[in-house]
Amino acid sequence: MKYISILIIAFLLTSCKSETKKEIIETKRLTIAEKIANAHGFENWKNVKTIAFTFGGKFENPNSGRSWIWNPKTNDVTLTLNNETSSYNRNAMDSIALSSDRAFINDKFWALFPFQLIWDEGLSISEPIKEKAPISGKEQNKITLVYSDEGGYTPGDAYDVFYDDNYIIQEWAFRKGNAQEASLTNTFENYGDFGGLKIAQEHKKAEGDWNLLVWKIKVTK
């Protein structure tokens, strides 16, 4: 009888441990946004002191495009455009800085889009499904992002995001104001590793030679 009691207690303890482990696993389960962000190096973002990049322009013209330097810890931003440089702090903006900040928010959104899935508020994300990507025609994973109608520079917009089985974004379709038809569809390609951040440097449409660049990227830690 004594041995039977010991076995019962041991069984109960083992069951409790198993349940505790299960609960820990459940609490650590990542959301789809976290999986995509982490696949692009989000865990390294905390070590970033500054990130510099140029948005737009042409490879053959090194001085083209809007060039940014951002310190995310202090929120200091520097813009160089047409050989003129200006700086501001996003925590204390005036009307002049507001115009630059609109451009910064847009350009940062393209450069660090996978991280925006974590950063942005007022954002709903659908459950993933399988669907053919509009440009490549390959079956990919797809989620749809819809922004709130309030706040931000482009309220109510939606994005259909296509990513591979490694959670790396391949294409998106932007739908202004959550319209049924896409306003812009383009690729995410020519990924590079910059201080552990995986960033797409080229974004192409299905037709023509349209190619939006995110280039001259430099990350300091």
C-alpha positions as MATLAB code, in Angstrom:
seq = 'MKYISILIIAFLLTSCKSETKKEIIETKRLTIAEKIANAHGFENWKNVKTIAFTFGGKFENPNSGRSWIWNPKTNDVTLTLNNETSSYNRNAMDSIALSSDRAFINDKFWALFPFQLIWDEGLSISEPIKEKAPISGKEQNKITLVYSDEGGYTPGDAYDVFYDDNYIIQEWAFRKGNAQEASLTNTFENYGDFGGLKIAQEHKKAEGDWNLLVWKIKVTK';
ca = [
       0.000    0.000    0.000;
       2.880    2.306    0.874;
       4.478    1.712   -2.536;
       1.163    2.309   -4.317;
       0.827    5.695   -2.573;
       4.343    6.657   -3.603;
       3.592    5.728   -7.230;
       0.390    7.792   -7.210;
       2.230   10.830   -5.809;
       5.014   10.440   -8.385;
       2.426   10.198  -11.176;
       0.669   13.339   -9.960;
       3.947   15.265   -9.762;
       4.893   14.170  -13.279;
       1.477   15.211  -14.585;
       1.783   18.617  -12.914;
       5.224   19.155  -14.456;
       3.890   18.183  -17.882;
       1.003   20.616  -17.548;
       3.380   23.380  -16.426;
       5.645   22.767  -19.428;
       2.617   22.833  -21.716;
       1.487   26.153  -20.238;
       4.978   27.643  -20.740;
       5.014   26.496  -24.381;
       1.572   28.029  -24.920;
       2.625   31.403  -23.484;
       5.744   31.443  -25.678;
       3.841   30.722  -28.901;
       4.681   33.476  -31.367;
       2.135   35.446  -33.345;
       2.422   35.545  -37.130;
       3.646   39.157  -36.847;
       6.413   38.092  -34.464;
       7.446   35.203  -36.711;
       7.765   37.482  -39.742;
       9.570   40.216  -37.789;
      11.989   37.733  -36.228;
      12.742   36.143  -39.605;
      13.933   39.589  -40.710;
      16.174   40.044  -37.655;
      13.922   41.885  -35.222;
      15.769   40.396  -32.248;
      18.807   42.478  -33.311;
      16.920   45.768  -33.408;
      17.529   46.439  -29.705;
      21.260   46.750  -30.465;
      20.862   49.334  -33.242;
      22.291   52.778  -32.483;
      21.692   54.308  -35.911;
      20.377   53.148  -39.238;
      21.125   55.036  -42.445;
      19.450   54.364  -45.784;
      18.442   56.045  -49.011;
      14.912   55.751  -50.343;
      14.248   56.024  -54.070;
      16.639   57.307  -56.676;
      18.707   55.372  -59.209;
      21.784   53.176  -58.839;
      23.519   55.150  -61.590;
      23.052   58.417  -59.680;
      24.616   58.045  -56.207;
      23.227   61.396  -55.015;
      19.613   60.642  -55.905;
      16.836   59.771  -53.490;
      16.106   60.781  -49.896;
      18.904   59.822  -47.492;
      18.103   59.275  -43.820;
      20.000   58.721  -40.589;
      17.837   57.673  -37.656;
      18.768   57.081  -34.040;
      15.785   55.071  -32.763;
      16.809   55.449  -29.113;
      16.830   59.264  -29.172;
      14.472   59.662  -32.172;
      16.900   62.071  -33.862;
      16.425   62.105  -37.639;
      18.646   63.617  -40.334;
      17.490   64.047  -43.941;
      19.717   64.774  -46.923;
      17.896   65.700  -50.118;
      19.263   67.504  -53.173;
      22.549   68.082  -51.302;
      20.743   69.882  -48.460;
      20.718   68.453  -44.940;
      18.249   69.062  -42.137;
      17.703   67.455  -38.733;
      14.870   67.180  -36.240;
      13.745   65.143  -33.250;
      10.528   63.183  -33.570;
       9.688   63.875  -29.918;
       9.592   67.655  -30.476;
       8.443   68.516  -33.996;
       7.330   71.852  -35.400;
       5.365   72.451  -38.609;
       8.529   72.390  -40.707;
       9.677   69.061  -39.273;
       6.206   67.609  -39.819;
       6.649   67.722  -43.592;
       9.951   65.847  -43.369;
       8.485   63.383  -40.918;
       5.726   62.400  -43.344;
       8.426   61.418  -45.809;
      10.420   59.645  -43.094;
       7.429   57.584  -41.950;
       6.744   56.516  -45.534;
      10.376   55.614  -46.285;
      10.919   53.832  -42.959;
       7.750   51.853  -43.588;
       9.224   50.480  -46.820;
      12.670   49.846  -45.341;
      11.552   48.197  -42.101;
       8.113   46.925  -43.003;
       8.467   43.537  -41.224;
       9.126   45.396  -37.958;
       6.129   47.675  -38.462;
       3.993   44.583  -37.864;
       5.209   44.767  -34.251;
       5.491   48.535  -33.859;
       2.255   49.785  -35.389;
      -0.858   50.346  -33.310;
      -4.417   50.195  -34.608;
      -3.496   47.331  -36.914;
      -5.502   44.154  -37.492;
      -3.816   41.109  -39.036;
      -5.756   38.237  -40.578;
      -5.051   34.562  -40.125;
      -2.623   33.245  -42.774;
      -3.909   31.436  -45.844;
      -2.276   29.957  -48.940;
      -2.718   31.915  -52.161;
      -0.876   32.575  -55.421;
       1.226   35.730  -55.238;
       0.088   38.283  -57.841;
       3.492   38.830  -59.507;
       5.374   35.528  -59.283;
       2.254   33.356  -59.503;
       3.788   31.059  -56.883;
       1.690   29.779  -54.033;
       2.729   31.670  -50.912;
       1.476   32.361  -47.429;
      -0.734   35.431  -47.246;
      -1.904   37.722  -44.461;
      -3.930   40.902  -44.777;
      -3.170   44.006  -42.722;
      -5.833   46.657  -42.195;
      -5.050   49.921  -40.421;
      -7.506   51.746  -38.223;
      -9.563   54.591  -39.714;
      -8.157   56.904  -37.053;
      -4.609   58.198  -36.541;
      -1.483   57.897  -38.640;
      -0.712   59.474  -41.994;
      -2.694   56.956  -44.101;
      -5.644   55.714  -42.024;
      -7.740   52.805  -43.250;
      -5.190   51.405  -45.709;
      -4.772   47.669  -46.266;
      -1.905   45.432  -47.382;
      -1.988   41.860  -48.657;
       1.398   40.450  -47.686;
       2.841   37.327  -49.325;
       5.701   35.490  -47.623;
       7.489   32.162  -48.011;
       7.686   29.260  -45.585;
      10.702   30.903  -43.921;
       8.513   33.954  -43.162;
      10.472   36.164  -45.568;
       8.249   38.669  -47.376;
       8.205   38.239  -51.175;
       5.468   40.603  -52.379;
       2.714   42.885  -51.182;
      -0.389   44.478  -52.640;
      -1.238   47.901  -51.223;
      -4.931   48.792  -51.207;
      -5.542   52.453  -50.404;
      -8.447   52.942  -48.014;
      -8.980   49.153  -47.993;
     -10.309   49.309  -51.566;
     -11.036   46.016  -53.292;
      -8.511   46.614  -56.090;
      -4.793   47.068  -55.377;
      -3.302   50.530  -55.831;
       0.231   49.119  -56.040;
       1.651   45.605  -56.227;
       5.392   44.984  -56.044;
       8.114   42.583  -54.984;
      10.503   42.516  -52.034;
      13.851   41.305  -53.340;
      17.638   41.624  -53.258;
      17.712   41.111  -49.499;
      20.879   42.051  -47.656;
      22.029   41.505  -44.085;
      22.845   44.735  -42.251;
      23.875   44.253  -38.644;
      21.569   41.259  -38.440;
      18.646   43.084  -40.072;
      17.381   41.480  -43.280;
      16.237   44.299  -45.585;
      14.888   44.131  -49.157;
      16.766   46.638  -51.314;
      14.607   46.459  -54.451;
      10.858   46.555  -55.078;
       9.678   45.862  -58.629;
       6.345   45.798  -60.413;
       5.309   42.994  -62.731;
       5.699   45.153  -65.808;
       8.089   47.853  -66.976;
      11.375   48.878  -65.401;
       9.850   50.400  -62.238;
      12.183   49.643  -59.329;
      11.888   51.406  -55.992;
      15.188   51.257  -54.118;
      16.048   51.091  -50.439;
      19.826   51.292  -50.631;
      23.087   52.633  -49.190;
      22.023   50.944  -45.948;
      24.325   51.140  -42.944;
      23.616   49.985  -39.389;
      25.737   50.945  -36.395;
      25.405   49.336  -32.991;
];
